[in-house]
Amino acid sequence: MTTSTPKNRKWERYGCLLPCRVIPETEADMNISARIINIGRGGILIEADYDFATGTRVIVLTAGESGEDRFEGLDEVQGTVRWGQLDKVSLMGLFYIGIEFDDLLPLKQVVSQA
């Protein structure tokens, strides 16, 4: 599922529901369970029950085989929380959090079999 890309967004976003863990760099013993709601080369939107402050540096971990077939290197990415929003009607996580990656995710290369 492809979501529309606003004019101010550099990279297209793709909807998904991938479980992940988010770890603040300053509190390595804190391990927050979350779900990735959408993903692009430059960042992700997650849903969690924990509110990360804007500017928090985080590490996002997914299971080895994430199921997201467009990108490589999604098993562990580092980034910065750019925004957060409370969602009082969500049935899952209470907060939506936008995270900008430090580096762009590389697209998977499709190798044709000759």
Rosetta silent file (secondary structure, phi, psi, omega in degrees, C-alpha in Angstrom):
SEQUENCE: MTTSTPKNRKWERYGCLLPCRVIPETEADMNISARIINIGRGGILIEADYDFATGTRVIVLTAGESGEDRFEGLDEVQGTVRWGQLDKVSLMGLFYIGIEFDDLLPLKQVVSQA
SCORE:     score description
SCORE:     0.000 S_00000001
   1 L     0.000  126.360  179.361    0.000    0.000    0.000 S_00000001
   2 E  -104.912  132.330  176.869    1.439    3.334   -1.026 S_00000001
   3 L   -95.615  158.123  179.064    0.464    6.488    0.769 S_00000001
   4 L   -68.650  147.349 -177.984    0.390    9.856   -0.924 S_00000001
   5 L  -103.965  112.920  176.991    3.577   11.868   -0.629 S_00000001
   6 L   -61.197  159.167 -176.649    3.093   15.484    0.508 S_00000001
   7 L   -60.556  -28.643 -177.423    5.077   18.109   -1.382 S_00000001
   8 L   -87.306    0.953 -178.882    7.460   18.643    1.556 S_00000001
   9 L  -100.035  128.596 -177.505    8.396   14.952    1.829 S_00000001
  10 L   -75.947  -34.570 -172.264   11.436   13.794   -0.154 S_00000001
  11 L  -120.063  140.674  177.244   10.723   10.058   -0.121 S_00000001
  12 L   -63.977  145.356  178.330    7.598    8.062   -0.797 S_00000001
  13 L  -106.395  147.479  179.852    6.122    6.251    2.219 S_00000001
  14 E  -124.899  127.733  179.416    4.850    2.676    2.245 S_00000001
  15 E   -70.629  143.429  177.894    2.281    1.399    4.729 S_00000001
  16 E  -162.922  169.286  174.884    3.170   -1.656    6.790 S_00000001
  17 E  -134.897   82.767 -176.650    2.589   -3.172   10.224 S_00000001
  18 E  -110.308  127.734  174.615    5.965   -4.398   11.437 S_00000001
  19 E   -67.452  145.812  178.033    6.773   -5.086   15.095 S_00000001
  20 E  -151.791  171.887  172.858    9.896   -3.343   16.326 S_00000001
  21 E  -123.777  140.342  179.917   11.755   -2.291   19.461 S_00000001
  22 E  -119.774  128.290 -177.207   12.880    1.279   20.099 S_00000001
  23 E  -124.171  118.088  174.489   15.821    1.999   22.392 S_00000001
  24 E   -65.057  135.399 -178.090   16.820    5.546   23.399 S_00000001
  25 L   -60.703  -30.349 -177.854   20.600    5.931   22.927 S_00000001
  26 L   -83.616  -11.810 -179.062   20.964    7.513   26.382 S_00000001
  27 L  -133.631   72.838 -173.614   19.050    4.693   28.124 S_00000001
  28 L   -61.271  -20.919  179.102   20.286    1.451   26.578 S_00000001
  29 L   -83.518   -9.050  177.328   18.452   -0.644   29.197 S_00000001
  30 L   -86.555  130.764 -175.711   15.070    0.805   28.099 S_00000001
  31 L  -135.870  103.867 -174.112   13.412   -1.332   25.453 S_00000001
  32 E  -100.054  124.291  174.342   10.049   -0.085   24.068 S_00000001
  33 E   -77.891  138.775 -177.962    7.854   -2.398   21.983 S_00000001
  34 E  -153.150 -179.796  174.762    6.247   -0.626   19.024 S_00000001
  35 E  -131.970  138.990  173.616    4.944   -1.098   15.492 S_00000001
  36 E   -82.850  123.992 -178.765    6.131    0.516   12.284 S_00000001
  37 E   -92.669  -42.472  172.860    3.085    2.044   10.570 S_00000001
  38 E  -149.573  160.353 -173.476    4.810    3.382    7.474 S_00000001
  39 E  -144.134  144.919  173.504    8.321    3.582    6.138 S_00000001
  40 E  -138.838  176.442 -178.861   10.327    5.525    3.590 S_00000001
  41 L   -62.324  -28.746 -174.700   14.010    5.720    2.755 S_00000001
  42 L  -102.163   -5.888 -178.680   14.475    8.631    5.156 S_00000001
  43 E   177.851  179.631 -179.364   12.321    7.686    8.118 S_00000001
  44 E  -138.823  160.551  168.878    9.456    5.830    9.739 S_00000001
  45 E  -112.573  124.598  177.514    6.240    6.395   11.594 S_00000001
  46 E  -116.614  161.123  175.942    5.859    4.175   14.653 S_00000001
  47 E  -121.178  127.417 -176.415    3.031    3.549   17.072 S_00000001
  48 E  -149.226  165.778  175.752    3.967    2.982   20.729 S_00000001
  49 L   -94.120    9.686 -178.757    2.684    3.313   24.281 S_00000001
  50 L  -123.111  136.630 -179.088    5.670    5.489   25.206 S_00000001
  51 L   -96.729  109.519  176.997    6.052    9.156   24.288 S_00000001
  52 L   -85.428  136.349  178.446    9.554    9.976   23.055 S_00000001
  53 L   -71.867  145.141  175.216   10.593   13.627   23.311 S_00000001
  54 L   -57.225  135.423 -179.419   11.407   15.475   20.102 S_00000001
  55 L    94.228   -9.409  179.360   15.158   15.346   19.486 S_00000001
  56 L   -66.795  130.942  175.599   15.657   11.996   21.262 S_00000001
  57 E   -84.084  131.439 -176.220   18.249    9.817   19.544 S_00000001
  58 E  -134.961  159.851  170.759   16.965    6.238   19.131 S_00000001
  59 E  -115.498  129.551  178.502   17.874    2.837   17.767 S_00000001
  60 E  -110.478  124.903 -179.196   15.059    0.934   16.022 S_00000001
  61 E  -116.065  134.811  173.066   15.367   -2.856   15.871 S_00000001
  62 E  -119.803  164.988  176.212   13.227   -5.221   13.812 S_00000001
  63 L   -61.608  151.951 -176.905   13.267   -9.004   13.608 S_00000001
  64 L   -45.926  -47.371  177.506   15.926  -10.320   11.233 S_00000001
  65 L  -104.633   94.181 -170.143   13.406  -11.004    8.478 S_00000001
  66 L   -76.322  -22.224 -176.402   11.192   -7.929    8.714 S_00000001
  67 L    90.159  -13.176  176.473    8.854   -8.661    5.830 S_00000001
  68 L   -84.043  112.725 -171.203    9.494   -5.237    4.295 S_00000001
  69 L   -96.231    5.572 -179.167   10.744   -6.138    0.833 S_00000001
  70 L   -93.562  -26.014 -169.767   11.662   -2.683   -0.497 S_00000001
  71 E  -123.895  151.336  171.983   14.580   -1.786    1.769 S_00000001
  72 L  -105.218  158.961  174.132   17.805   -3.284    3.049 S_00000001
  73 L    76.924   20.027 -178.012   19.326   -2.611    6.445 S_00000001
  74 L   -83.993   -9.502 -177.048   16.063   -2.291    8.346 S_00000001
  75 L   -64.092  -30.313  174.937   17.082   -4.757   11.080 S_00000001
  76 E  -151.562  116.128  178.687   18.858   -1.949   13.008 S_00000001
  77 E  -130.819  150.578  177.807   18.654    1.753   12.193 S_00000001
  78 E  -113.507  147.514 -179.782   19.541    4.874   14.124 S_00000001
  79 E  -167.491 -170.353 -177.222   17.697    8.138   13.981 S_00000001
  80 E  -127.616  134.424  176.219   16.177   11.131   15.712 S_00000001
  81 E   -69.488  122.392 -179.109   12.606   11.637   16.895 S_00000001
  82 E  -100.190  -26.054  178.547   11.266   14.586   14.884 S_00000001
  83 E  -163.829  160.636  175.926    7.701   14.701   16.204 S_00000001
  84 E  -146.430  151.983 -177.255    5.171   12.899   18.374 S_00000001
  85 E  -148.067  133.128  176.137    1.401   12.975   18.662 S_00000001
  86 E   -75.371  135.644  175.750   -1.070   11.517   21.137 S_00000001
  87 L  -123.218   96.474 -173.971   -3.813    9.365   19.581 S_00000001
  88 L   -69.608  -19.140 -177.502   -6.595    8.944   22.135 S_00000001
  89 L  -102.352    0.906 -179.067   -8.705    6.654   19.920 S_00000001
  90 L   -65.409  141.555  176.255   -6.004    4.183   18.855 S_00000001
  91 L   -89.384   -8.899 -179.086   -6.642    0.547   19.713 S_00000001
  92 L  -112.739 -106.077 -179.531   -2.914   -0.202   19.767 S_00000001
  93 L   -80.478  153.567 -179.776   -0.280    2.356   20.751 S_00000001
  94 L   -84.186  -19.864 -174.232   -1.161    5.675   22.319 S_00000001
  95 E  -125.668  140.774  167.953    1.461    7.709   20.469 S_00000001
  96 E  -101.563  133.789 -176.147    2.482    8.189   16.850 S_00000001
  97 E  -132.971  126.274  176.864    6.158    9.073   16.553 S_00000001
  98 E   -94.572  125.546 -178.685    8.022   10.244   13.454 S_00000001
  99 E  -120.426  126.846  175.567   11.680    9.189   13.321 S_00000001
 100 E   -94.708  127.900  179.663   14.183   10.512   10.782 S_00000001
 101 E   -72.400  150.748  173.342   17.009    8.080    9.955 S_00000001
 102 L   -66.166  -39.864 -179.316   20.655    9.124   10.181 S_00000001
 103 L  -127.617  149.096  176.823   21.271    7.503    6.784 S_00000001
 104 L   -65.241  141.267  174.271   18.923    6.693    3.926 S_00000001
 105 L   -72.664  131.834  176.753   17.819    3.069    3.745 S_00000001
 106 L   -73.215  141.865  174.785   19.232    1.449    0.626 S_00000001
 107 E   -74.251  145.861  176.688   16.683    0.046   -1.784 S_00000001
 108 L   -69.418  138.372  177.889   16.920   -3.687   -2.403 S_00000001
 109 L   -90.058  129.859  177.855   18.534   -4.535   -5.690 S_00000001
 110 L   -93.354  119.460 -179.438   16.600   -6.920   -7.883 S_00000001
 111 L  -100.440  121.534 -179.954   18.952   -9.295   -9.639 S_00000001
 112 L   -80.005  140.418  178.457   17.506  -10.826  -12.773 S_00000001
 113 L   -91.476  118.981 -178.317   18.180  -14.522  -13.333 S_00000001
 114 L   -97.242    0.000    0.000   19.466  -15.114  -16.855 S_00000001
